[in-house]
């Protein structure tokens, strides 16, 4: 196996993560760009930890999410960086966000379970949107009559919200406070028009 010093390894790992179009795991790095080089997983993790420290004081950070590592800008810079793009980030309805939160916090969960908590039927549009975004998936079926689908969140969900695991979700009280704050500042649009009350 070819030798590589720490400086060269750090440069190679940095470049690989930078050019990747999605988060890169240590395993993926070892299987691809580091294949044939004398690099252990322990050494690679130490290099990535060092890279994270290098970027801590910059406008770009190396962040670990569920699928691996990626570079992203500091959240605090978003108001200024957003001016570079004409299109607005999508705004999601309260109904969609509540549905996503219930799936995230209570997974695996059926559509009926969500409707019981929310008190309204979940529109098929919401479930389709969440599935198309890759944020939820069917992970099985509940062993009751009709065998309804059980939904859970995906790695794409964790990646989008910059989480490395479900344990990093805010506690439910903090989440409820944040949703309430966003509603007061009108960041969330009105509920889906096709929602119907459950009788």
C-alpha positions as CSV (number, residue, x, y, z in Angstrom):
1,X,0.0,0.0,0.0
2,X,1.2,3.5,-0.8
3,X,2.1,5.8,2.0
4,X,0.6,9.3,2.5
5,X,1.6,11.8,5.1
6,X,-1.0,13.6,7.3
7,X,-0.8,16.9,5.4
8,X,-1.4,15.2,2.0
9,X,-4.2,13.1,3.5
10,X,-5.8,16.1,4.9
11,X,-5.7,17.9,1.6
12,X,-7.1,14.8,-0.3
13,X,-9.9,14.4,2.2
14,X,-10.7,18.1,2.1
15,X,-10.8,18.1,-1.7
16,X,-12.9,14.9,-1.9
17,X,-15.6,16.3,0.5
18,X,-15.5,19.6,-1.3
19,X,-16.2,18.2,-4.8
20,X,-18.7,15.6,-3.7
21,X,-22.3,16.4,-4.5
22,X,-23.6,14.8,-1.3
23,X,-22.3,14.0,2.2
24,X,-19.3,11.6,2.2
25,X,-18.8,9.0,4.9
26,X,-15.4,7.7,6.1
27,X,-16.3,4.3,4.6
28,X,-16.9,5.8,1.2
29,X,-13.6,7.8,1.3
30,X,-11.8,4.6,2.2
31,X,-13.5,2.7,-0.7
32,X,-12.8,5.4,-3.3
33,X,-10.2,8.1,-3.1
34,X,-8.2,6.4,-0.4
35,X,-8.3,3.0,-1.9
36,X,-4.7,1.7,-2.3
37,X,-3.4,4.1,0.3
38,X,-2.1,3.1,3.8
39,X,-4.9,4.8,5.7
40,X,-6.8,3.2,8.6
41,X,-10.3,4.3,9.6
42,X,-9.0,5.6,12.9
43,X,-6.4,7.8,11.2
44,X,-9.0,9.1,8.7
45,X,-11.4,10.0,11.6
46,X,-8.6,11.9,13.3
47,X,-7.9,13.8,10.1
48,X,-11.5,14.7,9.7
49,X,-11.7,15.9,13.3
50,X,-8.6,18.1,12.6
51,X,-10.3,19.5,9.5
52,X,-13.4,20.3,11.5
53,X,-11.3,22.3,13.9
54,X,-9.5,24.1,11.0
55,X,-12.9,25.2,9.7
56,X,-14.5,26.2,13.1
57,X,-13.4,29.9,12.7
58,X,-14.4,30.3,9.1
59,X,-17.5,31.1,7.2
60,X,-17.6,27.5,5.9
61,X,-17.7,24.5,8.3
62,X,-17.2,20.8,7.9
63,X,-20.3,19.3,9.4
64,X,-21.1,15.6,10.2
65,X,-24.6,14.7,9.1
66,X,-26.3,11.2,9.0
67,X,-24.8,10.3,5.6
68,X,-21.3,11.5,6.3
69,X,-19.4,14.8,6.1
70,X,-20.1,17.9,4.0
71,X,-19.1,21.6,3.9
72,X,-21.8,24.2,4.6
73,X,-21.9,27.9,5.4
74,X,-22.5,29.2,8.9
75,X,-26.2,29.5,9.7
76,X,-25.6,33.0,11.0
77,X,-24.5,34.1,7.5
78,X,-27.8,32.9,5.8
79,X,-29.5,36.4,5.6
80,X,-26.6,37.7,3.5
81,X,-25.9,34.6,1.5
82,X,-29.6,34.3,0.5
83,X,-29.3,37.4,-1.5
84,X,-27.2,35.4,-4.1
85,X,-30.3,33.4,-5.1
86,X,-33.4,34.9,-6.6
87,X,-35.7,32.1,-5.8
88,X,-37.1,31.8,-2.3
89,X,-36.6,28.7,-0.2
90,X,-39.8,26.6,-0.1
91,X,-42.2,27.4,2.7
92,X,-44.1,24.6,4.2
93,X,-47.6,24.6,5.7
94,X,-48.1,24.1,9.3
95,X,-49.9,20.8,8.5
96,X,-46.9,19.4,6.6
97,X,-44.5,20.5,9.4
98,X,-46.7,18.9,12.1
99,X,-47.0,15.7,10.1
100,X,-43.2,15.6,9.7
101,X,-42.6,16.3,13.4
102,X,-45.0,13.5,14.4
103,X,-43.2,11.1,12.1
104,X,-39.8,12.2,13.4
105,X,-40.7,12.0,17.1
106,X,-43.0,9.0,17.1
107,X,-41.6,6.8,14.4
108,X,-42.5,4.3,13.1
109,X,-46.0,5.7,12.9
110,X,-49.1,5.1,10.7
111,X,-51.1,7.8,8.9
112,X,-54.0,6.9,11.3
113,X,-51.7,7.6,14.3
114,X,-50.9,11.0,12.9
115,X,-54.5,11.8,12.3
116,X,-55.4,10.7,15.9
117,X,-52.9,13.2,17.3
118,X,-53.6,16.1,14.9
119,X,-57.4,15.6,14.9
120,X,-57.6,16.1,11.1
121,X,-57.0,13.8,8.2
122,X,-53.6,13.9,6.6
123,X,-53.9,14.9,3.0
124,X,-52.3,12.6,0.4
125,X,-50.5,15.7,-0.9
126,X,-48.6,16.1,2.3
127,X,-47.5,12.5,2.4
128,X,-46.5,12.7,-1.3
129,X,-44.5,15.9,-0.7
130,X,-42.6,14.3,2.2
131,X,-41.9,11.2,0.2
132,X,-40.8,13.1,-2.9
133,X,-38.4,15.1,-0.8
134,X,-37.0,11.8,0.4
135,X,-37.7,12.8,4.1
136,X,-40.0,9.9,4.9
137,X,-40.3,6.3,3.8
138,X,-42.4,3.2,4.5
139,X,-40.5,0.9,6.8
140,X,-43.1,-1.8,7.3
141,X,-46.8,-2.4,8.0
142,X,-48.6,-2.5,11.3
143,X,-50.1,-5.9,12.1
144,X,-53.7,-4.8,12.4
145,X,-56.6,-5.1,10.0
146,X,-55.7,-3.3,6.8
147,X,-52.0,-3.5,7.6
148,X,-51.4,0.3,7.3
149,X,-48.0,1.5,6.3
150,X,-45.5,2.5,9.0
151,X,-43.6,5.7,8.2
152,X,-40.2,6.8,9.5
153,X,-37.7,9.5,8.6
154,X,-34.7,8.9,6.3
155,X,-31.0,9.9,6.2
156,X,-32.0,12.6,3.7
157,X,-34.3,14.1,6.4
158,X,-31.4,14.1,8.8
159,X,-29.0,15.6,6.2
160,X,-31.4,18.4,5.3
161,X,-31.7,19.5,8.9
162,X,-28.0,19.0,9.6
163,X,-28.5,16.2,12.1
164,X,-26.3,13.2,12.4
165,X,-29.0,11.2,14.2
166,X,-32.4,11.4,15.7
167,X,-30.9,11.9,19.2
168,X,-30.0,15.4,18.0
169,X,-33.7,16.4,17.5
170,X,-34.6,19.2,19.9
171,X,-36.8,18.1,22.8
172,X,-40.4,18.3,22.0
173,X,-41.1,21.5,24.1
174,X,-38.3,23.4,22.3
175,X,-39.7,22.2,19.0
176,X,-43.3,23.4,19.8
177,X,-41.9,26.8,20.9
178,X,-40.0,27.1,17.7
179,X,-43.0,26.2,15.5
180,X,-45.1,28.7,17.5
181,X,-42.4,31.4,17.0
182,X,-42.3,30.8,13.3
183,X,-46.0,31.0,13.0
184,X,-46.0,34.4,14.7
185,X,-43.4,35.7,12.3
186,X,-45.4,34.3,9.3
187,X,-42.7,31.9,8.1
188,X,-45.2,29.1,7.9
189,X,-48.1,29.4,5.4
190,X,-51.7,28.4,6.2
191,X,-52.7,24.7,6.5
192,X,-53.4,22.6,3.4
193,X,-56.8,23.6,1.9
194,X,-57.9,20.0,1.3
195,X,-57.6,18.9,5.0
196,X,-60.8,17.6,6.5
197,X,-61.8,17.3,10.1
198,X,-61.8,13.7,11.4
199,X,-65.3,12.8,12.7
